[in-house]
Amino acid sequence: MVKKTRVEALATRQALLAAALQVFRERGVTRTRLSDVAERAGVTRGAIYWHFKDKAELFQAVCERGTLPVEALLAQASQNAQRDPLAMVRQLALMALTQLAQHADTQAMFDVIFHKCEFTAELAPVVAKNDADRAACLSQVQQLFDQAVACGQLPPTTDTFLATQGLHAYMVGLMHEWVLNPESYDLAVCAEPLIDCYLAGLATRPPICRPNAG
């Protein structure tokens, strides 16, 4: 009986996350009420509070659904020295773009984050966590670029901080623009040449470390 209850609770949670994603995309996060999500999921409002303390926690859980596979690979990469660090960077970037291209829920999630969300005070905890997660992710990618310098894949004068920031901006730009118009091109097919273009340019003409002014 307990096992059945746990299965039912998990099913309710998944139904709430799916409903929240739909309603957030239709109405925007700010204008969505928890009662709207409950109605869409076919459960009581109390069922939401059993799983999530407020809308911010629900929104955070929706966001995390689309990032877990990439985060798992990134964690694995950070725990082990890489023999081919640029290949790991490439794998991470390709996984992110391919996941976006091939999964409708991930597309919907990024559409909400990019276009249907106003980060008001209500969502301050989500903003703080996302900022911390992004900083940790960029730090781990920079470590891979540092390893690439150490093993000769990138020139010793490469500014790995700028290389990381450039890759991040490139990825966010690709994802943002593609979500606006997913019919413009096949992202799953084009992901590989798009990433290879950035990495080839990085290896040939990387940003160069410069001495601090003053």
C-alpha positions in Angstrom: 0.0 0.0 0.0 2.9 2.4 0.9 4.6 1.5 -2.4 1.5 2.4 -4.3 1.1 5.7 -2.5 4.7 6.6 -3.4 4.0 5.8 -7.1 0.9 7.9 -7.0 2.7 10.8 -5.4 5.4 10.7 -8.1 2.8 10.6 -10.8 1.1 13.6 -9.2 4.3 15.5 -9.1 5.1 14.7 -12.7 1.6 15.8 -13.7 2.0 19.1 -11.8 5.3 19.8 -13.5 3.9 19.1 -17.0 0.8 21.2 -16.3 3.0 24.1 -14.9 5.1 24.1 -18.0 2.1 24.3 -20.2 0.4 27.1 -18.2 3.7 29.1 -17.8 4.2 29.0 -21.5 0.6 30.1 -22.2 0.2 32.8 -19.6 3.7 33.7 -18.4 5.1 32.8 -15.0 4.0 36.1 -13.3 0.4 35.8 -14.4 0.1 32.1 -13.5 -1.6 31.2 -10.3 -1.1 27.9 -8.5 -4.8 27.2 -8.8 -4.4 27.5 -12.6 -1.7 24.7 -12.5 -3.9 22.6 -10.2 -6.8 22.9 -12.5 -4.7 22.0 -15.6 -3.3 18.9 -13.8 -6.7 17.8 -12.5 -5.7 17.9 -8.8 -6.6 20.1 -5.9 -4.6 23.2 -4.9 -3.6 21.4 -1.8 -1.8 18.7 -3.9 0.5 21.4 -5.1 1.5 22.5 -1.6 2.2 18.8 -0.8 5.0 18.9 -3.4 6.0 22.5 -3.6 6.0 25.3 -1.0 5.3 28.1 -3.5 5.3 29.1 -7.2 9.1 29.8 -7.1 9.8 26.3 -6.0 7.5 24.9 -8.6 9.1 27.0 -11.3 12.6 25.9 -10.2 11.6 22.3 -10.5 10.2 22.9 -14.0 13.6 24.5 -15.0 15.6 21.6 -13.6 13.8 19.0 -15.7 15.6 20.2 -18.8 19.1 20.5 -17.4 19.8 17.3 -15.4 21.5 15.2 -18.2 23.9 18.0 -19.0 24.6 18.7 -15.4 25.4 15.0 -14.8 27.9 14.9 -17.6 29.4 18.2 -16.4 29.8 16.8 -12.9 31.5 13.7 -14.3 33.9 15.9 -16.3 34.8 18.0 -13.2 35.6 15.0 -11.1 38.2 13.5 -13.5 41.2 15.0 -15.4 40.4 14.8 -19.1 42.8 13.4 -21.6 41.0 15.3 -24.3 39.4 18.3 -22.6 38.3 20.0 -25.8 36.4 16.9 -26.8 34.6 17.0 -23.4 33.7 20.7 -24.0 32.4 19.7 -27.4 30.4 16.8 -26.0 28.8 19.0 -23.4 27.8 21.7 -25.9 26.5 19.1 -28.4 24.4 17.5 -25.7 22.8 20.8 -24.7 21.9 21.7 -28.2 20.7 18.2 -29.1 18.6 17.9 -26.0 17.0 21.2 -26.9 16.4 20.2 -30.5 14.9 16.8 -29.8 12.8 17.3 -26.6 9.6 19.3 -26.8 9.6 19.9 -23.0 13.1 21.3 -23.1 12.0 23.7 -25.9 9.0 24.8 -23.9 11.1 25.3 -20.8 13.6 27.6 -22.6 10.7 29.4 -24.3 9.4 30.1 -20.8 12.8 31.2 -19.4 13.7 33.4 -22.4 10.3 34.9 -23.3 7.6 34.2 -20.7 9.3 35.0 -17.4 9.7 38.3 -15.5 12.2 37.7 -12.6 10.2 39.6 -9.9 10.8 39.5 -6.2 8.6 36.4 -6.0 11.2 34.5 -8.0 14.2 35.9 -6.3 15.2 32.4 -4.8 15.1 31.0 -8.4 17.3 33.8 -9.7 19.8 33.3 -6.9 20.0 29.5 -7.5 20.2 29.9 -11.3 23.0 32.5 -10.9 24.9 30.2 -8.6 24.4 27.2 -10.9 25.5 29.2 -13.9 28.7 30.4 -12.1 29.5 26.8 -11.1 28.9 25.6 -14.7 31.1 28.3 -16.2 33.8 27.6 -13.6 33.9 23.9 -14.6 34.0 24.7 -18.3 36.9 27.1 -17.7 38.7 24.3 -15.8 38.4 22.2 -19.0 39.8 25.0 -21.1 42.7 25.3 -18.5 43.3 21.6 -19.0 43.3 22.1 -22.8 46.0 24.8 -22.4 48.0 22.5 -20.1 48.0 19.6 -22.6 48.7 21.8 -25.6 45.3 21.8 -27.2 45.1 25.6 -26.8 48.0 28.1 -26.9 49.6 28.8 -23.5 48.6 32.5 -23.7 44.8 31.7 -24.1 42.6 33.7 -21.8 40.4 30.8 -20.6 38.0 33.1 -18.8 37.2 34.9 -22.0 37.0 31.6 -24.0 34.4 30.4 -21.5 32.4 33.6 -21.6 32.4 33.5 -25.4 31.2 29.9 -25.5 28.5 30.7 -23.0 27.3 33.7 -25.0 27.4 31.7 -28.2 25.4 28.9 -26.8 22.7 31.2 -25.2 22.4 33.1 -28.4 22.0 30.0 -30.5 19.4 28.6 -28.1 17.5 31.9 -27.7 17.2 32.5 -31.5 16.3 28.9 -32.4 13.5 28.7 -29.8 12.0 31.8 -31.4 11.9 30.1 -34.8 12.6 26.3 -34.6 11.4 25.9 -38.2 14.3 28.0 -39.4 16.8 25.1 -39.5 17.3 21.6 -38.0 19.3 22.3 -34.9 20.0 18.6 -34.2 21.7 18.3 -37.6 23.5 21.7 -37.4 24.6 21.4 -33.8 27.9 19.7 -34.7 29.1 22.2 -37.3 28.0 25.1 -35.1 30.0 23.9 -32.1 33.0 22.9 -34.3 33.0 26.4 -35.8 33.5 28.0 -32.4 36.1 25.5 -31.1 38.1 25.7 -34.4 38.2 29.4 -34.1 39.2 29.2 -30.5 42.1 26.9 -31.3 43.3 29.1 -34.2 42.7 32.6 -32.8 42.0 32.4 -29.0 41.5 35.4 -26.8 45.0 36.3 -25.4 45.8 36.9 -21.8 46.6 40.5 -21.2 48.4 42.0 -18.1 46.1 43.8 -15.8 46.1 47.6 -16.3 47.9 49.5 -13.6 
